[in-house]
Amino acid sequence: MFNIAVSNVGSVGVTTTNNKGHDPEFWAEIATSRIVSVGGECHPAIKEQAEAFKAQVFNAVKYYMEEAIKSDRTTLVGLLNQNQQQDMAEIIRRL
């Protein structure tokens, strides 16, 4: 009556926080790991260069994520001010 197919979807990881979302460092690490992968079997000099490049990518991703957060807050403050919600806008501005 029913056709059941089983498939393997790979490994799944779960990371939780307590009373907050993940910070830019968390997301920068995830993004960097997707962008740069350093093989374990490569020459030590190449591995060192790859790790240095990975650190640069991490710093760039983190910086632009922090800037995106600031920009989004600025947009939110502007929208709140446009809608006569100055008290809420001031609270967001102070975050």
Secondary structure, DSSP 8 states (H G I E B T S, - for coil): -----------------SSS---HHHHHHHHHHHH----TTS-HHHHHHHHHHHHHHHHHHHHHHHHHHHHHHHHHHHHHHHTT-HHHHHHHHH-
